[in-house]
Amino acid sequence: MKGRLPHSIDLVPTARVVMAGESSLARPDFIDSSHLQKMRDAQKWYQQQQAQKGFVHLIGKNDRITNIVVPGALSAVAGYFLINGLYHLYTGTGRSE
């Protein structure tokens, strides 16, 4: 059973039904200790699974495209338009009279 939770866990406590004469604000519902312990066990299991894999979320296969190619292309296009605009400003081409 590698990769599965050690036991079946209901991580969401069931909602308490409020009857017609009851006030829902009278007393808050607390999570009992057995349910809290199940949640802690599940969290510990998940953290152990993530620790075995390492930091896989930091580097991906397509990160070169989004972190290097796209900003480089935007910088190149912006540089071209800047130099082109300065050239036209200096030479006076494209001026409407």
C-alpha positions as CSV (number, residue, x, y, z in Angstrom):
1,M,0.0,0.0,0.0
2,K,2.7,2.4,-0.9
3,G,1.5,5.9,-1.7
4,R,-1.8,5.6,0.2
5,L,-3.0,6.9,3.5
6,P,-2.4,4.4,6.3
7,H,-6.1,4.2,7.2
8,S,-9.3,5.7,6.0
9,I,-9.7,9.2,7.4
10,D,-12.5,11.6,7.2
11,L,-10.7,14.9,7.4
12,V,-13.8,17.0,7.3
13,P,-15.9,16.7,10.5
14,T,-19.6,16.2,10.0
15,A,-21.8,19.3,10.4
16,R,-24.1,19.5,13.3
17,V,-27.8,19.9,12.4
18,V,-29.5,22.8,14.2
19,M,-33.1,22.2,15.2
20,A,-35.8,24.8,14.9
21,G,-35.7,25.9,18.5
22,E,-31.9,25.8,18.9
23,S,-29.5,28.7,18.4
24,S,-26.5,27.9,16.3
25,L,-24.5,30.5,18.2
26,A,-25.1,29.0,21.6
27,R,-22.0,26.9,21.8
28,P,-19.3,26.3,19.2
29,D,-18.6,22.8,18.0
30,F,-15.1,21.6,18.8
31,I,-13.1,18.9,17.1
32,D,-12.7,15.9,19.4
33,S,-9.2,14.6,20.2
34,S,-9.5,11.4,18.2
35,H,-10.4,13.3,15.0
36,L,-7.6,15.8,15.7
37,Q,-5.1,12.9,16.1
38,K,-6.3,11.4,12.8
39,M,-5.7,14.8,11.1
40,R,-2.2,15.0,12.6
41,D,-1.4,11.5,11.5
42,A,-2.5,12.3,8.0
43,Q,-0.5,15.5,8.0
44,K,2.6,13.6,9.3
45,W,2.2,10.9,6.6
46,Y,1.9,13.5,3.8
47,Q,4.9,15.4,5.1
48,Q,7.0,12.2,5.1
49,Q,5.9,11.5,1.5
50,Q,6.9,15.0,0.4
51,A,10.3,14.7,2.3
52,Q,11.1,11.6,0.3
53,K,10.6,13.3,-3.0
54,G,12.6,16.4,-2.1
55,F,11.9,19.9,-3.4
56,V,10.3,18.9,-6.7
57,H,8.1,22.0,-6.8
58,L,11.0,24.4,-7.2
59,I,12.3,23.5,-10.6
60,G,10.3,22.2,-13.5
61,K,11.0,21.2,-17.1
62,N,9.4,24.2,-18.7
63,D,10.8,26.8,-16.4
64,R,13.4,27.9,-18.9
65,I,10.7,29.0,-21.3
66,T,8.9,31.1,-18.7
67,N,11.9,32.4,-16.8
68,I,14.4,33.0,-19.6
69,V,12.9,33.0,-23.1
70,V,9.8,35.1,-22.5
71,P,11.5,37.9,-20.5
72,G,14.4,37.8,-23.0
73,A,12.1,38.2,-26.0
74,L,10.1,41.0,-24.3
75,S,13.4,42.8,-23.6
76,A,14.6,42.4,-27.2
77,V,11.4,43.7,-28.6
78,A,11.3,46.7,-26.2
79,G,15.0,47.4,-27.0
80,Y,14.2,47.3,-30.8
81,F,11.3,49.7,-30.4
82,L,13.3,52.1,-28.2
83,I,16.2,52.2,-30.6
84,N,13.8,52.6,-33.6
85,G,12.0,55.4,-31.9
86,L,15.2,57.2,-31.0
87,Y,16.5,56.8,-34.6
88,H,13.2,58.3,-36.0
89,L,13.4,61.1,-33.4
90,Y,16.9,61.9,-34.4
91,T,16.4,61.8,-38.2
92,G,13.0,63.3,-38.3
93,T,11.5,60.5,-40.4
94,G,7.8,59.8,-40.1
95,R,7.0,63.3,-39.0
96,S,3.7,64.8,-40.2
97,E,3.7,68.4,-41.3
